């Protein structure tokens, strides 16, 4: 053989050895036991058999051992045939522990491909462990996001063992501190849990639940829940097991709860059929999918490792430089023994696994430096009315957001149509009460009935669903309050919590305390707290109000002073020589002097001064003038004071002294006040931080007798029974307006103290809440809510038209007739008295004439009457004609009288002309 031939043969031999080395298959093990899914083992074996890969071959390892130590002994025996494994796919449930098998793999540098969940703090120490199950903290984070999106206000966590606190760590830690605390209860998979569910559902009334349990126990727990709670349509569950989407709830058709879950895999039957399993179309669980993904991922990593060796020009991955086989997985005596036998290429395969990404049945396969999965997606599914889970979106671990792609209607909403809805209410008009018809028949009607009827009509129009309803009056006729010392409620709220009713409607105020245990629709009426007062009793008009500017004693003193000053003036005028004058100025030497100041004239002068009218006679003497001047000054002050006080009195009388706001009410003690016991108004004052409202609350709480009533009707009656309006009652403005329309004696005083709203109450998680909300919005936009309120407040029943404005009309600042009628009365009485005096004087004058003129009294009266009352005559005869001719023997009396009257006229004229000299 020539040297050239020898060289060619050596080259071909070397090449064949190199190719043979590179086509050596590495053993990849799959460890299973009796707790492993049968489909997982089948998938592993089928892929190994069906695959055309020449880079690995599979070794199925099965152990009947119960504990991890015994399993490790079995593994030692299996791998002691000089055919160990370069990677171990561990399909056993490890329950969050790195057991003996896991530790042995890490000691021998054998990648441990774990399919169970691992605590996040242990993976950092186990460099050769790869957890294909997503990290529990990220899974928990996804469920925390789901709970937030579902807008749960409180919920319970039902678990089977304490490892749940590790898997649900993020849910617990991210729950806001200001929310209701999470209720934790442990379930016994082998025992009776009905008492636990009774506490959760009946005692603390929680409708939302996180169920962290083995999926094989879900049926058991759901059936126990149904034995405790018949109305499961109000419940919602989140199942945390990533296999929960495989559960078929068709076997529990009466379960109406909303159930949500997340999962890594989907029901893709074709993929499973390709590897020879799932011939019966049964859902494949996560464990089997992870087996397939792990096997494919390790194959891809080995290929990547080979390619890297080729690019570097050396067969570092597979060839004669590697040990002929990996070490057997057996116990050793010391750490050094493990290090001496450790597979030297384990680090290279580990790096290949870390750097290799793939898309498997569970999505993106990518690992961080600690062997944890990252950048993966969880599918979000919801149970449909067919009893199967329907995918509606996904959660992305990189953004922590749930993106919804489909819509699945709530199961209770879509499954129950023809159930008659029970509506709880109270017997209180105008919301619900017994109304009688003219034909003496009666029927329960009211605003609540009409509103529910309108709402259900709108639902039928929009959703094409016809709902029936029936009303009933709740026991005790109460709104509902927390029973002291318990977690139970009475009244309407209690019936909703116990699911005795689906809806509750009346004058039910939306409060935070009630909203924590039931749901409310959007408000159908807005209102506020105000004060109910009784209209002041009508006061008879004060005819003599003009006297009130001066007190009675001042009037008495004034009258006394008037008389005294008149007498003083009389004395001064009589004593003063200047007031004695010549009666006949033409006579320079009169025999007599005249003084006109009689008591009558003195009183007339003082009267004229006090009335600011003056007088036609004036004093001339120094003393009398001084007295008159002082009296005039006194009269000036009195008159000015009277005028000023009269103006002030009129203004004060026009100004109301009644209470107009709550601050005035709190600052007085004459008027007492109250509210309905333990109702929303009661709690408003009790919980208020305002100083005025706190003062109101303190007074009401300590008042004796008690000022709290059982309902608004009692409060109204107490207001009406109060004397002079000395009791006020706090209630909602809508109720006050209703009472005002039916009793004109009532009135609302002051502005609203707060702003509150009435809503329709319903149990938590009520499936038709959105329908009711939309219907109320539609009714509000169409104006039907306003029309209903006007109908039942102003038109129906015994409504009256009370014109409050007419009673409180503004007088424009003018003095009213009711206050001045006394002045007219005085004028009338004075005029009548003057007329009577004039008549009496007239009769006396006629009597004198009849005696003096020797005529009959009748003739004298008739003659004087004709002459006096003829407005066209300015003169009259001195005496009427006599009934008999006068005697001739004596002078004519008429003539003498005529002469006498002529003299009198001349004297009067002379007196008028010489007025200043005379007086």
Order of alpha helices (4+ residues) and beta strands (2+ residues): alpha-beta-alpha-beta-alpha-beta-alpha-beta-beta-alpha-beta-alpha-alpha-beta-alpha-beta-alpha-beta-beta-alpha-alpha-alpha-alpha-beta-beta-beta-beta-beta-alpha-beta-beta-beta-alpha-beta-alpha-beta-alpha-beta-beta-beta-alpha-beta-beta-alpha-alpha-alpha-beta-alpha-alpha-alpha-beta-alpha-beta-beta-beta-alpha-alpha-alpha-alpha-alpha-alpha-alpha
